């Protein structure tokens, strides 16, 4: 269950672009970047935007945009 913060945004993000496009991901307060590591070692990075998006269940979530794919530690 998502908690709503004072600003109205939930502790959930929607990922925009890349291989995880449209998926929801839980986040902690203050998260500015997410790294999704795939089974083949690819790392897909998503960065927080100032945008929010309403979900079909009425929750308002933050949007994180895809910024690229990397291999190995970064």
C-alpha positions, -999 to 999 in steps of 0.1 A, spaced: 0 0 0 13 34 -9 15 62 16 7 97 5 31 125 15 22 161 21 29 170 -15 3 144 -26 29 121 -43 30 85 -33 60 64 -23 57 47 -57 72 57 -90 62 50 -126 92 43 -149 91 61 -182 110 47 -212 136 19 -214 128 -17 -208 108 -11 -177 84 15 -194 51 18 -176 61 -3 -146 56 8 -110 85 7 -86 85 14 -49 108 42 -37 119 59 -5 116 96 3 143 116 -14 151 90 -41 165 108 -72 178 78 -92 169 42 -96 191 15 -111 174 -17 -124 199 -45 -129 188 -71 -155 198 -108 -153 223 -103 -182 242 -76 -162 227 -46 -179 219 -17 -156 191 6 -166 190 40 -148 160 61 -142 161 96 -129 133 114 -110 115 142 -128 92 169 -114 62 152 -130 35 132 -113 10 108 -128 -24 96 -116 -29 58 -116 -62 41 -124 -68 35 -87 -65 72 -79 -30 73 -65 -7 101 -76 29 88 -83 62 103 -92 76 98 -127 112 86 -133 126 89 -168 150 64 -184 185 79 -188 204 50 -203 218 15 -201 252 6 -187 273 -26 -183 293 -33 -152 296 -10 -121 289 27 -124 
